[in-house]
């Protein structure tokens, strides 16, 4: 479940909170807020479980994942499936407290979360699918709050998809050599020697989409100053992963939680 590593949870949670607080000038109810926070945590942990089930034949051959409990045999696939299904049931009980549109969208969210691990076997940029999955909480948040999905929501979702491709490419760089050996696909492999350029392009697209989102929302100067701050953060992320090594790639990825926090604070200050 990897609850001892909260940073990836934050990176998924922040976009959901962006959508939740941006959907309407009124604050979300405490009930809706708790449902979405718990929903993100539960779905992320369930996603980790089913990812480890799908990758059980690969994880033992990769230094970063060799100690995962299914790969080591400490937990059986049957046990993992039981816990994963239990988490999905809890998540579904939570979403049943929301409106019909959000309930229907949750089915898409589950499909995205559970199918992502399969894409690295045949799709050149599985990080694109990860972007769809990680950030679908934005769409669900708008549905829960206002029962429709405006253009601003889609623009915010697009921004986070570009953002995910950039930060998860940094993460994928840590496993690049292993993925090549195992014949798995990742953006780090596909982008190759152009990794820096392409990641930078996706980060620029992230900022552009966020700027358009801010204009559609009629946000004040604070939000656009936040875009300047995350531009600086993106720059330092590149300095980090370019140092090389698994730890530096993971740190560059992890530092993206600051991006999420900065944008959330900017939205709250509107």
C-alpha positions in Angstrom: 0.0 0.0 0.0 3.1 2.2 0.5 1.4 4.5 3.0 4.9 5.1 4.5 5.6 7.1 1.3 3.1 10.0 1.4 4.7 12.3 -1.3 3.1 10.4 -4.2 -0.2 10.6 -2.4 0.2 14.4 -2.1 1.1 14.7 -5.8 -2.2 13.0 -6.7 -4.2 14.7 -4.0 -3.3 18.3 -4.9 -4.9 18.3 -8.4 -8.1 16.9 -6.9 -8.1 19.6 -4.3 -7.5 22.2 -7.1 -10.6 21.0 -8.8 -12.6 20.8 -5.6 -11.8 24.4 -4.5 -11.9 25.9 -8.0 -15.3 24.4 -9.1 -17.3 27.0 -7.2 -16.6 30.1 -5.2 -18.3 28.4 -2.2 -16.1 26.1 -0.1 -16.9 22.4 -0.5 -18.8 20.8 2.4 -16.7 19.0 5.0 -18.4 15.8 3.9 -17.4 16.2 0.3 -13.9 17.3 1.2 -13.3 14.2 3.4 -14.8 11.8 0.8 -12.3 13.1 -1.8 -9.3 13.1 0.5 -10.0 9.5 1.6 -10.9 8.5 -2.0 -7.5 9.7 -3.3 -5.7 7.9 -0.5 -7.6 4.7 -1.0 -7.4 4.6 -4.8 -3.7 5.4 -4.7 -3.1 2.5 -2.3 -5.3 0.2 -4.3 -3.4 1.3 -7.5 -0.1 0.4 -5.8 -1.4 -3.1 -4.9 -2.7 -3.9 -8.4 0.5 -2.4 -10.0 2.6 -4.7 -7.8 0.4 -7.7 -8.8 0.8 -6.9 -12.5 4.6 -6.3 -12.2 5.4 -9.2 -9.8 7.5 -10.9 -12.5 9.5 -7.7 -13.1 9.9 -6.0 -9.7 12.3 -8.6 -8.4 14.7 -7.8 -11.2 14.8 -4.0 -10.6 16.9 -2.6 -7.8 14.3 0.0 -6.7 11.4 -2.5 -6.5 13.2 -5.7 -5.5 12.0 -5.5 -1.9 8.3 -5.1 -2.7 6.4 -7.7 -0.7 4.8 -9.6 -3.6 8.1 -9.8 -5.4 9.8 -11.2 -2.3 7.0 -13.6 -1.6 6.2 -12.0 1.8 2.6 -11.4 0.6 0.8 -13.8 -1.8 -1.1 -12.6 -4.9 -4.3 -13.9 -3.3 -3.7 -11.8 -0.2 -2.9 -8.8 -2.3 -6.1 -9.2 -4.4 -8.2 -9.5 -1.3 -6.8 -6.2 0.1 -7.1 -4.4 -3.2 -10.7 -5.4 -3.8 -11.5 -4.5 -0.2 -10.1 -1.0 -0.8 -12.1 -0.6 -4.0 -15.3 -1.6 -2.2 -14.6 1.1 0.5 -13.9 3.7 -2.3 -17.2 2.8 -4.0 -19.1 3.1 -0.7 -17.6 6.6 -0.3 -18.5 7.7 -3.9 -22.1 6.5 -3.4 -22.5 9.4 -1.1 -22.1 11.8 -4.0 -24.3 12.6 -7.1 -25.0 10.2 -10.0 -22.6 11.9 -12.4 -19.7 11.5 -10.0 -20.6 7.8 -9.3 -20.6 7.1 -13.1 -17.3 8.9 -13.5 -15.8 6.8 -10.7 -16.1 3.8 -12.9 -13.9 5.4 -15.5 -11.5 6.3 -12.7 -11.2 2.7 -11.6 -10.6 1.5 -15.2 -7.8 4.1 -15.6 -6.2 3.2 -12.3 -6.2 -0.5 -12.9 -5.2 -0.5 -16.5 -2.2 1.8 -16.3 0.3 -0.9 -15.3 -0.5 -2.8 -18.5 0.5 0.0 -20.8 4.2 -0.1 -20.1 4.2 -3.5 -21.9 3.2 -2.0 -25.3 2.7 1.8 -25.2 5.7 4.1 -25.9 4.6 6.7 -23.4 2.6 5.0 -20.6 3.0 8.3 -18.6 0.3 9.7 -20.7 -2.2 7.1 -19.4 -0.8 7.8 -15.9 -1.7 11.5 -16.4 -5.3 10.5 -17.2 -5.5 8.3 -14.2 -3.7 10.4 -11.5 -5.7 13.5 -12.2 -9.2 12.3 -13.0 -10.1 13.5 -9.5 -10.3 17.0 -11.0 -13.2 15.9 -13.3 -14.9 14.1 -10.5 -14.5 17.1 -8.1 -16.3 19.4 -10.6 -19.0 16.8 -11.1 -19.6 16.5 -7.4 -19.6 20.3 -6.8 -21.6 21.6 -9.8 -22.8 18.5 -11.7 -21.2 19.4 -15.0 -17.7 19.8 -16.4 -16.9 23.3 -17.7 -14.1 24.2 -20.1 -12.0 25.5 -17.2 -12.1 22.0 -15.6 -10.9 20.4 -18.9 -8.1 23.0 -19.2 -7.0 22.2 -15.6 -7.1 18.5 -16.3 -5.0 19.0 -19.5 -2.4 21.0 -17.5 -2.1 18.1 -15.0 -1.7 15.5 -17.7 1.3 17.5 -19.2 2.6 17.9 -15.7 2.4 14.2 -15.0 4.3 13.3 -18.1 7.1 15.6 -17.1 7.5 14.5 -13.5 6.9 10.8 -14.1 9.6 10.9 -16.8 12.0 12.0 -14.1 10.8 9.0 -12.0 11.2 6.7 -15.0 14.8 7.8 -15.5 15.6 5.9 -12.3 14.5 2.6 -13.9 15.5 3.3 -17.5 18.3 0.7 -17.7 16.2 -2.0 -16.1 13.2 -1.2 -18.3 15.4 -1.6 -21.4 16.6 -5.0 -20.1 13.0 -6.1 -19.4 11.7 -4.8 -22.7 9.3 -2.4 -21.0 8.3 1.0 -22.3 8.6 4.4 -20.6 8.8 8.0 -21.7 12.4 8.1 -20.4 13.3 5.5 -23.0 11.1 7.0 -25.8 12.3 10.5 -25.4 15.9 9.3 -25.2 18.6 12.0 -25.6 15.8 14.6 -25.9 14.5 14.0 -22.4 15.5 17.5 -21.1 13.9 19.2 -24.1 10.7 17.3 -24.1 10.2 17.4 -20.3 10.7 21.2 -20.5 8.1 21.5 -23.3 5.6 19.6 -21.2 6.3 21.8 -18.3 5.8 24.9 -20.5 2.5 23.4 -21.7 1.6 22.9 -18.1 2.1 26.6 -17.3 0.3 27.7 -20.4 -2.7 25.6 -19.6 -2.7 26.8 -16.0 -2.6 30.4 -17.2 -5.6 29.8 -19.5 -7.4 28.1 -16.6 -6.6 31.1 -14.5 -8.0 33.5 -17.1 -11.2 31.4 -17.5 -11.6 31.5 -13.8 -11.0 35.3 -13.7 -8.3 34.7 -11.1 -6.2 37.6 -9.6 -2.5 38.3 -9.8 -1.7 35.9 -7.0 -2.5 32.9 -9.2 -0.2 34.2 -12.0 2.6 34.9 -9.6 2.3 31.3 -8.5 3.0 30.2 -12.1 6.2 32.2 -11.9 7.1 30.3 -8.7 6.5 26.9 -10.2 8.6 27.8 -13.2 11.5 28.3 -10.8 10.6 25.0 -9.2 10.7 23.2 -12.5 14.1 24.7 -13.2 15.5 23.3 -10.0 14.0 19.9 -10.7 16.0 19.7 -13.9 19.2 20.6 -12.0 18.4 17.7 -9.6 17.8 14.8 -11.9 20.6 15.8 -14.2 23.0 15.0 -11.4 22.3 11.4 -12.2 21.5 8.4 -10.0 18.3 6.8 -8.8 18.1 9.0 -5.6 18.3 12.2 -7.6 15.7 11.2 -10.1 13.3 10.2 -7.3 14.0 13.5 -5.5 13.3 15.5 -8.6 10.0 13.6 -8.9 9.1 14.1 -5.3 9.8 17.8 -5.3 6.7 18.2 -7.5 4.6 18.2 -4.3 5.7 21.8 -3.8 4.2 22.6 -7.2 0.9 21.1 -6.1 1.0 23.1 -2.8 1.8 26.4 -4.5 -1.1 26.1 -7.0 -3.5 25.0 -4.2 -2.6 28.0 -2.1 -3.0 30.3 -5.1 -6.5 29.0 -5.7 -7.4 29.3 -2.0 -6.4 33.0 -2.1 -8.9 33.9 -4.9 
